[in-house]
Amino acid sequence: MTDTSIWHKLQSCDSIVIESCYGKGAVLDIQGNHSKALDCPNGLCLGIEIVWADSSKVDINRISLLLSANDETLNYAILPQGERWFLWQRYSDEPSSEQFTSCLEPHITLAKYISSGLCKQSIQDKDSLLEIINLA
């Protein structure tokens, strides 16, 4: 990663272990989850792997639509990379270490929740999605 401030923010976060770096990216371990970081022109993007419990295209599409349906979750996206799926979040250009850490917690919570398979019953609309994020 070329921006040392972003590099230091990743290193300073207790939830993140940097496993390797390549170009403008890094492979991370975020609380035991395989994750990635990308230094993008519009901010830092972190992707936490989602291990789908009996996933279907309907689940992926429904959660993606719910994420895009609310202003508070517009910085989230579910995207595949090879055989793996990641819940990505874009962080602002220069978040403070405190802002970075506070934004990371809902991201981790949502990724774990989606991976658990419980979202099939409980995330039916954008309000229930926000409730999950606000619990973190």
Secondary structure, 3 states (H helix, E strand, C coil): CCCHHHHHHHHHCCCEEEEEEECCEEEEEECCEEEEEEEECCEEEEEEEECCCCCCHHHHHHHHHHHHCCHHHCCEEEEEECCEEEEEEECCCCCCHHHHHHHHHHHHHHHHHHHHCCHHHHCCCHHHHHHHHHHC
